[in-house]
Amino acid sequence: MWMSTLARVARPALQRGTSAMACQALRAGGRPRRPAGPLPYCLTLMQLRGQQTLGSAALPLARHSVRQVRALDEERIMEVEWEDGGHSLYPFTWLRDNCQCPLCTLESAQARKLLMSDLDINTGVDVVEVTNDNKVSIVWPDQHTSVFDAEWLKKRCFSDAARQAMQEELFINKRYYWDSKLHIPTADYQEVLHDDKAALAWLLALRRVGIVYLKGAPAERGQVARLAQRIGYLRLTFYGHTWQVQDKPMANNVAYTSGGLSLHSDYPALHFAPGVQFLHCISQAEEGGESEVVDGFHMAEQLQREDPEAFRTLSSLQVDFTDTGMDYCDFLLQSKKSIIDVSSTGRVERINFNNATRDSVLDVPLQQVQPFYRSLRAYVDIMNRPENVVTYMMMPGDIVTFDNWRLLHGRRPYVSKSDRLRQLEGAYLDWDEVMSRLRILRNSVHGDI
């Protein structure tokens, strides 16, 4: 019973399987974005190791064969009938634009060579047929020939279901929402560095759940940079390629004090905030310093359900953020963002909230000032509910990796002694690099899907 529900939750991201670590997160305290029912207990990593599940076996992919093709000249569409009885429709213009021959596509870069100015957007076709090796061949009016692989066409079908499946494969948009009962997915730092399957499981869980804990790193500087090399490269900001979170005199950031930090996302003062953050514990405080995280997407969903007007306000009003100081170089940043970024389809895509860098400049009409404060307070109150906050203590050698566009993180105040100073090393990456590596690892481990 647990297997079928786990497959329903995980399959969109685990197209052809992954390690059990990604399953480990699917325990009590969380749920998929649009659950079909209550999520049952999920077996732990140890229990999964000996079983043929999504955690240890590949999912077979059906191969598609073409039964016949025909040109619908009046609609300027090619219809493909598949052996399983299904049908797909492809516009002539799209087919000509995506011809895969060497004249039209640079195969080594998978880049289009055909210029838009040379594309006949009203083209017809002369001949469409199925070849002996089950490909689709098209002869165009200028006698240019295009040949398309059946699988290539099937994945690019224009039906709603096929388009949604392709977008999920490319971007892994579905998220696993959670609250205080989350068991944070955990992996071994050395395995992630040296084993592709472990690295793939790490990045899939990071994308789906939003946070993954790595244990076993040396308690010395340089490990976040080493981990970033597993993906690509670090994001340089005004605080440098990496930065040290510790008590500093004349601190240029509230994180560089021993006080508590309210739940926040990093760097909303940048128009394009870093997507992923690494924090490595080199030494921990004598007392206090516990870390706190909440699922900002889940909190936004709760806000929308409990207070729709507050959600509309925070997803429509633009708020000013600022940051100034001297670190890697001097800086004076200014940006405008909604607290909750929502896509054109209504999906929450990013949370932009840092109370420390929220500017005193509030560029909204006078009559919207009080509604803004009421809405923001409602969202923060939901975040701070004990049932929504996950609290954990980092120990030397631990690295937490998390989605900075989704999670809000904080810290309880701490006390350090001269012989035991709290020190974390941090670094940023962008989601473009992370998703690029995830796709490469997925193709390497499971083949090009």
Secondary structure, DSSP 8 states (H G I E B T S, - for coil): -HHHHHHHHHTTT-TT---THHHHT-STTEEESS-SS-------HHHHTTS-STTTS--------EEEEEEETTTTEEEEEETTS-EEEEEHHHHHHT--STTTEETTTTEE-S-GGG--TT---SEEEE-TTSEEEEE-TTS-EEEEEHHHHHHT--SHHHHHHHHHHHH----EEE-TT----EEEHHHHHH-HHHHHHHHHHHHHTSEEEEE---SSTTHHHHHHHTTS----BTTBSEEEES--TT-SSGGGSSS-EEEE-S-TTSSS--SEEEEEEEE--SEE--EEEEEHHHHHHHHHHH-HHHHHHHTTS-EEEEEEEESSSEEEEEEEE-SEEE-TTS-EEEE---TTTB-S---S-GGGHHHHHHHHHHHHHHHT-GGG-EEE---TT-EEEEETTTEEEEE--EE-BTTB--EEEEEEE-HHHHHHHHHHHHHHHH---
